[in-house]
């Protein structure tokens, strides 16, 4: 008699693994839908995308190092991620409080403030990375 606590393997286990894999792959589709929703519906997200493209082009033009690009990509990602979380906060607050409520306003303002703080940090990072390159380009002796 088998006293194991694990169920015997059967063809049903393979189906379960296949189902899990399909759900895992489908999760990427949902995530891309979330990215696209943010870009499609949030004006500031589109502004962030345009600025990110310009920053990447400037980095290529100035031939910044791989490490500098990595830091730039972290900054770009940080701003975009906080923009997405701000969108989530706004949608949840609107769902929970469809009419004006002072706490709903504070929640939205704080979420927007997180985006602003991250954007300011990204500008500082950009100045630290691009500043010396631009200085050398314009004031080369």
N, C-alpha and C positions, 0 to 999 in steps of 0.2 A: 504494500500500500504506500502511495506517494504522499508524504506529509509536507511537501514544499508549500510555501505560502504563495509562490509565483504561479500564475495560471500557465497551463501548457501552451506552447506556441501553436498557432493555427493559422489558416489562411486569412482569418479575420484580423489578426495582428498586422499583416501586411497591408490590408485595406486601411486600417487605422493609421498606419505610418504614411500611406499615400494621402489620406485625408488631411493629416497634420501638415504634410508638405504643401498640399494645395492651399490650405489656410495660411500657411507661412508666406507663400508666394502672393496670395491674394492680399495679404497685409501690406505688401509693397504697393500694390495698386491703390489701396485706400490712402496710404501715405502720400503718394503722388497726387491723388485727388485733393488732399488737404493742402499740399503745396500750391497746386493750381488754383484752388479756391482762394487762397490768400493773395496770390498775384492778381487774379482776376477781379477780386472785389475790394482790395485794400489799396487805395491810392499811394499811401506811404510805402507799401511793399514794392510797388512798381518803381517808385523813386529810388528805393534802396537797390533794386536790381540794376537800374541805369547807372547809378553811382558806382556800384560794384564792377560793372563792365568797364567803365571809364578808368577806375583804379587799376584793374588788371591790365588794361591796355597801356596805361602809364608805367606800370611796373615792367612790362615787356620792353617798352621804349627805353626806359632808364637802365634796363638790365640789372634789376635788383637780384640779390642772391636767393638761393632756394630757401634759406632760413627766413629771409625777409618776406618772401612770398607766403611761406607757411604762416607767419604771424599775421599777414594781411588776410589770408583766408580764414583764420580763426576770428579775426575782427569782423569780417563780412558775415560769416556764419552766425556769430553772436548777435549781431543786429537783426539778421533775418529771423533767427530763432525767437528772440524776444518780441519781434513784430508778430510772429505767429501766436505766441502765448498771449500777447495783448488781444489779438483777435478772438482767441478762445475765451478770455476773461470777459470781453465785451459781449460776446454771444451768450455766455452763461448768465451774465448779469441781466441782459435783456430778456432772457427766458424766465428767470426767477422774478424779475421786477419790471414788468412791461410799462408801468407808470413810473413817473419820477419819484425817486427816493434819495435822500441825502447820502445814505450809505452806498447806494448803487453808484452815485456820482463819484464818491471817494474811491471805490473799487476800480472804476474805469480810469480815473485820474492817476492812481498809483500804478496801474498796468502801463499806461501811456508814459508815465515817468520812468519806468524801467527801460522802455525803448529809448527814451531821450538820454538817460544815463549811459546806456550802452553805445549809443551813437556818438556821444561826446567822447567816451573812451576810445572809440574807433578813430575819431578825428585826431586825437592826441597820438595814437599809434601811427596813423598815417603821416603826421607831421614829423614824428621821430624817425620814421623809415625814409620818407621821401625828401624831407628837409635837406639832409646832407647831399643827396644826389642832385636835387634842384639847385642848391647853392653852388655846387661844383660846376653844374651846367651853365649857369648864368654869370657866375663870378670867377670863372676859370682864369688863372693868371698866366 
